[in-house]
Amino acid sequence: MWRVVFFVREGKRVRQDKSGPWLPDRNQALRWAQWFAEQGYVVSLEDQFGMVQRLPIPAMA
C-alpha cells in the first residue's frame, strides 16, 4: 500500500499532509504523485510501513 504525501508551507514551517488515500501499488501512487507535481505541488510517496520516499524534482521548462 502506498499514498501520496503533500508538503504544505505554513509560514516558515513545512508540514506533511498525509490525508491522501492508500493506493494498492507503487506505480499507481507514482502516477498520482507525478500528476500532482505537474500541478505545482511538492509531494513524496509513503509506503505502508511509514517510510517516505522523496521524488526527483522535475526540471522547469
N, C-alpha and C positions, 0 to 999 in steps of 0.2 A: 504494500500500500504506500502511496506517495501523495503529497499535496504541495501546492504552490504556496510559498511564504512570501508575503509582501513586506517591504521595508518602508515605513512611514516616518517622515521627518516631522518632529514636533518641537519647534524652536531649535535649540542646539542639540536636542536628543534625537536618536533614531530608534524607533520601536519596531519590533517584529509583530506583524499581524498574521496569526495562524488560524484565521477563521475560515479558510477555504475548505472545500470538501475533500475527502480522501478519494483518490483515484486508484483503480486496480493495478496499473502498471506504470513503470517509469516513463516509457515512451509517450503515453497519453499525457502524463503530468508535464513532461518536457515540451510537448506541443503547446499546451496551455501556457506554460511559462514563457515560451518564445513569443506567443501572441501578445501576452501582457507586456513583455519587454518592448515589443514593437510599438505599443501604445504609449510608452514612456514610463512605465512602472519599473521599479527596481525589485527584482524577485530572485528567489532561490528555490531549491527543492528540498523537502524534508521527507525522510523515509519513516516507516512505522516505528523505528527504534529511537527516533528523535535526532538523528544526525542530519544537519543542514548542509546541503551542498551548494556552493556558490556557482553561478553560471557565468561564462565569459561575457563581458560587456560588449555588445555589438558595436561595430565601427559606425561612426556617423558619416552619412553620405554627403 
